[in-house]
Amino acid sequence: MLVLYNIGIKLYFITIWIASFFSKKARLWVNGRKSQGLIRFNGSIWFHFASLGEFEQGRPVLEEMKRIYPDDKIVITFFSPSGYEVRKNTPLADAVYYLPLDTSANARGFLDMIQPRMAIFTKYEYWYHYFNEMNKQGISLYVISAIFRPQQAFFKWYGSLNRKMLKFVTRFFVQDERSEQLLKDIGLNNVTVSGDTRFDRVWGNAQHPKLLSIIDEFKAGQKLFIAGSTWPQDEKLITLLVTQYPDWKFIIAPHEISEEQINKLIDLLPVESSVRFSQISNLKSQVSDQQTLIIDNIGMLSSLYYYGNIAYIGGGFGAGIHNTLEAAAFGLPVIFGPNYSRFKEANDLIALKVGFSVADEKQLKGITDTLINDELFYSSASKEIKDYVSEHIGATKTILDRISVD
């Protein structure tokens, strides 16, 4: 199985290398790893994140570890350019890298340079050679905010190598009891049900929101519908609402912000009442005269929800929905597409009737009408969704308390 894994890693690299001739993201993935120079540390704490979402998820633990161990060097790695390119200059780390490809030589070389005394991976990303080498060197390895499903290879007859990776982990901090039981069923008892650190992150953000005067000016006292992390299929639905609710303001924050994608979105909107955030300063009229604001940068979305009344979370017509909790922490009922089953919090919100899945324009219009016109239903949903977030904070403390005694 290890031979097949190694072949798969090489084939993955070849595929990305070929794609790099056509794709900017693939090019960043390849060139970023090729050009980075590693700094040698005499001891560090290593945090790995797949992408930007996992960074935000693990950030509460990262911030606390930096506070508790101020003399330790912090090393952060990302697998994806969408994480590295946004957070490569974060003050929370002494060094930020792309994770070198998972080969035995790369694992030995990387660990030799950063010399971690512990490693913390957030949610997922299981790399055999890195895990194996840490196990050989006696480096503590923690996986936080992990969630497991029966469909994963770890729990299939063909998943022997995957299960072997899990045995290299010092402790799992999982989101729920089902994940704990799945691990115990394959003989892993080094499990703590801690919950999800994203709740700590979004709750802290909601308690200390970043105020944006330009958004106040744009909103101009009107109700605001925020569509966050949207993809083209989400945007085809959202833009239909703009003309149907002329008394509402709309903010759309696409997941991809290339010129091509932004221009496609603009083509779906009324030109005379839509503006890009980057072009606000060029407006001849007041920003308050615009109905739709397109966010063409990365990093603002979590602050925008403070100003919203209803949120639509993108990704549900593709691989899966993005972060619903950022909006929920501000008491915004959330709407999303049909692909949400892998996300525990989305299932919880559906069950509580404060999250709403839609498959087409008719369903989106129906739930939006209800939230807009039924004030009692809206206020109840707003309170309940905020209560849901507040009741689930505390994962960070549970994790740190346990790591401190290991």
Buried (B, 14 or more C-beta within 10 A) or exposed (E): EEEEBBEEBEEEBEEBEEBBEEEEBBBBBBEBBEEBEBEEBEEBBBBBBBBBBBBBBBBBBBBBBBEEEEEBBBBBBBBBBBBBBBBBEEEBBBBBBBBBBBBBEBBBEBBEBBBBEBBBBBBEBBBBBBBBBBBEEEBBBBBBBBBBEEEBBBBEEEBEBBBBBBEBBBBBBBBBEBBBEBBEEBEBEBBBBBBBBBBBBBBBBBEEBEEBEEBEEBBEEEEBBBBBBBBBBBBBBBBEBBEEBEEBBBBBBBBBBEEEBBEBBBEBBBEEBBBBBEEBEEEEEEBEEBBBBBBBEBEBBBBBBBBBBBBBBBBBBBEBBBBBBBBBBBBBBBBBBEBBEEBBBBBBBBEEEBBBBBEEBEBBBEBBEBBBEEEEEBEBBBEBBBBBBEEBBBBBBBBBEBBEEE
